């Protein structure tokens, strides 16, 4: 009986440890290096990363895509710009957008990050979104879906990846400079994504525009 209890206790302990390690190893699209969208303030950012390279008042946030989704028409953001330093390891620059002193957007410019890294880091699927050029002038190959959710037959030279949760949007601009990947590569027929991340925006859902849908509830 005692042996069974010890075995059971060890099993529970291992499960808890594995769960904690898994949780720690998965990034969240509403957080970045101690900052949390909709919660962190400008003081929190300074406490974590020091004084910004630039501190700009009355700025606009311009989404890379889906402008109509967000309430960003007014220049009422305070923007912290960080460039260089150990705290930005792996990134060229970081921009933090605050509204009413709460963090609403984190814009990241990585030095070197494969598009594949996004789904691995966040352990969540990203949806393929074509850029305006592909939508208008190349609707054929880039519009046809192949096996796997929201995956085109071929990938254009530039496209977006989008992930949505209840707390945030993660929108990445992808540079796909390989001709082989643009015209089809067997490696990506199984659902992978080619290219490198140019810019990654983590956007709080608190910026969603009021479209009047609440009137129907």
HELIX and SHEET records of a PDB file:
HELIX    1   1 UNK A    2  UNK A   25  1                                  24    
HELIX    2   2 UNK A   42  UNK A   49  1                                   8    
HELIX    3   3 UNK A   67  UNK A   69  5                                   3    
HELIX    4   4 UNK A   86  UNK A   88  5                                   3    
HELIX    5   5 UNK A  116  UNK A  122  1                                   7    
HELIX    6   6 UNK A  132  UNK A  137  1                                   6    
HELIX    7   7 UNK A  179  UNK A  182  1                                   4    
HELIX    8   8 UNK A  186  UNK A  188  5                                   3    
HELIX    9   9 UNK A  205  UNK A  207  5                                   3    
HELIX   10  10 UNK A  213  UNK A  216  5                                   4    
SHEET    1   A 2 UNK A  31  UNK A  32  0                                        
SHEET    2   A 2 UNK A  35  UNK A  36 -1                                        
SHEET    1   B 8 UNK A  54  UNK A  59  0                                        
SHEET    2   B 8 UNK A  77  UNK A  83 -1                                        
SHEET    3   B 8 UNK A  91  UNK A  99 -1                                        
SHEET    4   B 8 UNK A 102  UNK A 110 -1                                        
SHEET    5   B 8 UNK A 196  UNK A 204 -1                                        
SHEET    6   B 8 UNK A 168  UNK A 175 -1                                        
SHEET    7   B 8 UNK A 158  UNK A 164 -1                                        
SHEET    8   B 8 UNK A 127  UNK A 130 -1                                        
END                                                                             
